[in-house]
Each structure stands twice: as structure tokens, then as C-alpha cells.
């Protein structure tokens, strides 16, 4: 069974600690899809390091490889070649059960379309990962109430998705991602279906989770306004990292990390 390593940030947004192992380390990561007689090179040698407590945006045009990279990071897909370490562990060495543990216990996923069950209450949607994990009903209810309170929706737990606004539905999706207390959240265009006011609210919530709970958060987005909330922005083009820069996020200066050496070259 995969065992997550400890890590996190200090309270109230103190500087993230750099653990012995990065949360994510990729070296020469490639992904090639075969479509008939055509090979599509989605990733062509990606070197990237992400440390505990970072809030990072991966940006790039459609077809740049950013979603493929996110799927590999989240153990939803496997690379064609290269190395991917998660908390210092070579993911290629893990069996199916260990990969399932990562997806259910270590990583929380948030998607543009919310992916909520339409005929099920907000609370039941949030409880769903615990149900799959075999957690008893009493503990499921308690933990769901806790995370719904964290996203400020404890008063709407009995409502179905069609009775909630888009912003509220995304908060339910975030609560569901939090229910197993993950160390890492992957968010794919989390404000893509929201208006400006709700988008700001969702990004402020992510920022709060990052600062107060030390959760490492990675966004895949086209939206520069999402990137404005992050302390680091990685731009991907044609399956390669085009740039990797520190950012001054909305609400405060970026944490004073020093530039990390390239995992591939040591430079």
C-alpha cells in the first residue's frame, strides 16, 4: 500500500517547508499516443519539480500537453518514458492497488464540470469517496459536515445540485476532493463554468486551503486570472515546458523560495 509522506506548511500561510523529497519530480517525461498510423507526441521530455505547499498554475494553449501532464501527475495515465516520482517514490514501481490508494487518499481532483451526481444531495456527493473506501455511515456524515463547513456550505448539505448555483456546486466538488484529507489537489479549469464573482470566491477558497492547511494545489488553466492567484506559473507548449516563473499572487507576495536546480541537468 502506498504511504504518503508527511509534509505541509506552517499556519496562516507561513513559508512552505521543503521536504526531503519534492511532492512531484519528473525527469524526461514523455507521452505518445498512437492514432491509426499517426503518432501524437503530447509530452516530449518534461522536467519539473513541485515542493510541499506550492500553489501552481500550468498554462498553455489547447494541445500543448498540459492536461496530459496533469493526468500523469494524478496517476490517471502513465508516461511513455521518463521518470515520475511522487513523494520520492517512483510511480512506475507501484502496483494497481497502490495507484488506487494514491487516487483515493493522496490526491483530490476538481473538474470544470463539477461531476456531481444530479439526484444526490450535496452531503451524499461529498461522502461518496468515503463510501467507496468502506468508511461507516456515522464517520462519513461527520467528515462530510466538516468539509462542507470548510467550504462554507454546511447550510446547503441537504440540497441537490440543481438547487445550487454554479459556485456552490464547485464548492461541493472541492469538499468532495477534501474528504480524504489529501496532500495534493489537482484542479482542471475549476472556474471555467463560473461567472467572475463566483470565480473569485472559488480562487480565494483554494488560496485559503493552501495557506491554512498546507495543501499543495496545481491548476491546469487557460485563464490568466486563475494564474494570478498562484505563486508559480509553468507554461507548456508543444509538449515542453516553455517557462517556469515565480509569481506575486493576489492577496500577498509569493513565498520566498529560491529557484530550484533543474532535476535533469543540475543547473
C-alpha positions in Angstrom: 0.0 0.0 0.0 1.2 3.5 -0.8 2.0 5.5 2.3 2.0 9.3 1.9 5.0 11.1 3.5 4.3 13.9 6.0 4.6 17.5 4.9 2.8 20.8 4.9 3.2 24.5 5.6 3.1 26.5 8.8 -0.2 28.0 10.0 -1.5 31.2 8.5 0.4 31.0 5.3 3.9 30.7 6.7 6.7 29.8 4.3 6.2 26.3 2.9 8.8 23.8 4.1 10.9 22.0 1.6 10.8 18.3 2.5 13.5 15.7 1.9 11.6 14.7 -1.3 9.6 17.0 -3.5 5.9 16.2 -3.8 6.4 15.9 -7.6 9.5 15.3 -9.6 9.5 14.5 -13.3 12.6 13.8 -15.4 12.4 13.5 -19.2 8.7 12.7 -19.1 7.2 11.8 -22.5 3.8 10.6 -23.6 3.0 9.4 -27.1 -0.5 8.5 -28.4 -0.9 6.3 -31.5 -4.0 7.2 -33.6 -4.0 4.8 -36.5 -0.8 5.4 -38.4 -0.2 8.7 -36.7 1.8 9.3 -33.5 1.0 12.3 -31.4 3.8 13.4 -29.0 1.8 15.0 -26.2 4.8 15.3 -23.9 8.4 15.5 -25.3 10.6 15.5 -22.2 9.2 17.4 -19.2 11.4 18.2 -16.2 9.5 19.7 -13.3 9.7 19.8 -9.5 6.9 20.8 -7.2 7.5 21.2 -3.4 5.2 20.9 -0.5 2.8 23.8 -0.1 3.2 25.3 -3.5 0.2 26.7 -5.4 1.0 26.4 -9.1 -0.7 27.0 -12.4 0.1 25.0 -15.5 -0.8 27.1 -18.6 -0.7 26.6 -22.3 -2.8 26.6 -25.5 -5.0 23.7 -26.4 -2.9 20.7 -27.5 0.1 21.9 -25.5 0.3 18.8 -23.3 -0.8 20.4 -20.0 -3.8 18.1 -19.5 -1.7 15.1 -20.3 0.8 16.2 -17.7 -1.9 16.7 -15.1 -3.3 13.2 -15.8 0.1 11.6 -15.3 0.7 13.6 -12.1 -2.7 12.4 -10.8 -1.9 8.8 -11.7 -4.8 8.7 -14.2 -2.4 8.0 -17.0 1.1 6.6 -17.4 4.1 8.1 -19.3 5.6 6.5 -22.3 9.1 7.1 -20.9 10.9 9.1 -18.3 10.7 9.2 -14.5 7.9 10.4 -12.3 8.4 10.4 -8.5 5.6 11.2 -6.1 6.9 11.9 -2.6 10.2 10.4 -3.7 8.6 7.1 -4.9 9.0 6.0 -8.5 5.3 5.7 -9.6 6.3 3.1 -12.3 7.2 0.7 -9.5 3.7 0.8 -7.9 1.1 -1.9 -8.5 -2.6 -1.2 -9.3 -3.6 -1.3 -5.6 -1.0 1.3 -4.6 -2.0 3.5 -7.5 -5.7 3.2 -6.4 -4.6 4.3 -2.9 -2.9 7.4 -4.4 -6.0 8.4 -6.3 -8.3 7.9 -3.4 -6.2 9.0 -0.4 -3.4 11.3 -1.6 -4.8 13.3 -4.5 -8.1 15.3 -4.6 -9.5 16.1 -8.1 -11.6 19.1 -9.0 -13.0 19.5 -12.6 -14.6 22.2 -14.7 -18.0 20.4 -14.9 -18.2 19.6 -11.2 -19.0 15.9 -11.9 -21.7 15.7 -9.2 -24.4 13.1 -9.1 -27.5 15.0 -10.1 -30.1 13.1 -8.0 -28.0 13.1 -4.8 -27.7 15.7 -2.1 -24.6 17.8 -1.6 -23.7 15.9 1.5 -24.1 12.5 -0.2 -21.9 13.7 -3.1 -19.2 14.7 -0.6 -19.5 11.4 1.2 -19.1 9.3 -1.9 -15.3 8.7 -1.8 -15.6 7.5 1.8 -18.4 5.1 0.8 -16.1 3.6 -1.8 -13.4 3.3 0.8 -15.7 1.4 3.1 -16.0 4.0 5.8 -19.0 3.7 8.1 -22.0 5.9 7.8 -21.5 7.9 11.1 -17.9 8.8 10.2 -18.9 9.7 6.7 -21.5 12.1 7.9 -19.2 13.7 10.4 -16.4 14.2 7.9 -18.7 15.5 5.2 -20.2 18.0 7.6 -16.7 19.2 8.5 -15.6 19.8 4.9 -18.9 21.4 3.9 -18.3 23.8 6.8 -14.8 24.4 5.5 -16.2 25.5 2.1 -19.0 27.4 3.8 -21.8 25.2 2.6 -22.8 23.4 5.7 -26.3 25.0 5.5 -26.8 23.5 2.0 -25.9 19.9 2.6 -29.4 18.6 2.0 -29.8 20.3 -1.4 -29.3 18.6 -4.8 -27.0 20.1 -7.4 -29.9 21.6 -9.4 -30.8 23.6 -6.3 -27.4 25.1 -6.0 -25.6 27.9 -8.0 -22.6 27.1 -10.1 -20.3 28.5 -7.5 -22.0 26.4 -4.8 -21.7 23.2 -6.9 -18.0 23.8 -7.3 -17.6 24.2 -3.6 -19.3 20.8 -3.2 -16.8 19.4 -5.6 -14.0 20.9 -3.6 -15.4 19.5 -0.4 -15.6 16.1 -2.1 -11.9 16.5 -3.1 -11.0 17.3 0.6 -13.0 14.5 2.2 -10.0 12.0 2.3 -7.6 14.8 3.5 -5.3 14.8 0.5 -1.9 16.4 0.4 -2.3 17.4 -3.2 -5.3 18.8 -5.2 -5.4 18.9 -9.0 -7.9 21.3 -10.4 -8.7 21.3 -14.1 -10.2 24.7 -15.2 -12.1 24.9 -11.9 -13.6 28.3 -12.8 -14.3 27.6 -16.4 -18.1 27.4 -15.9 -18.4 30.2 -13.4 -19.0 33.9 -13.6 -16.5 36.5 -12.3 -17.9 36.8 -8.8 -18.0 33.0 -8.2 -14.6 32.6 -9.8 -13.1 35.0 -7.4 -14.8 33.2 -4.5 -13.5 29.8 -5.6 -9.9 31.0 -6.1 -10.0 32.7 -2.6 -11.1 29.4 -1.2 -8.3 27.5 -2.9 -5.8 30.1 -1.6 -7.2 29.7 1.9 -6.8 25.9 1.8 -3.2 26.3 0.6 -2.3 28.8 3.2 -4.1 27.4 6.2 -3.9 23.6 5.6 -0.7 23.5 3.6 -2.3 21.6 0.7 -0.2 21.6 -2.5 -2.5 22.8 -5.3 -1.9 22.5 -9.1 -4.2 24.1 -11.6 -4.5 23.4 -15.3 -6.0 26.5 -16.9 -6.2 28.8 -19.9 -7.3 31.6 -17.6 -4.6 34.2 -16.6 -6.8 35.3 -13.8 -6.5 31.9 -12.2 -2.8 32.1 -12.5 -2.8 35.4 -10.8 -3.7 33.6 -7.5 -0.7 31.3 -7.8 2.8 31.7 -6.5 4.3 29.9 -9.5 3.3 29.7 -13.2 4.5 27.0 -15.5 3.8 27.5 -19.3 3.7 24.4 -21.6 3.9 24.5 -25.4 4.3 21.6 -27.8 4.9 19.1 -25.0 7.7 21.0 -23.4 8.0 23.5 -20.5 8.4 26.9 -22.1 8.8 28.9 -18.9 8.6 28.4 -15.1 8.4 31.6 -13.1 7.7 32.8 -9.6 4.6 35.0 -9.3 3.2 37.6 -6.9 -0.3 36.2 -6.2 -3.4 38.1 -5.4 -3.5 38.7 -1.6 0.2 38.8 -1.0 3.8 38.2 -2.1 4.9 34.9 -3.3 6.7 32.8 -0.7 10.5 33.4 -0.9 11.5 30.1 -2.5 14.9 30.1 -4.2 14.9 28.9 -7.7 15.3 25.1 -7.6 18.0 23.4 -9.8 16.9 21.5 -12.8 16.3 17.9 -12.0 17.6 17.0 -15.4 20.8 19.0 -15.6 21.6 20.1 -12.1 22.0 23.7 -13.4 
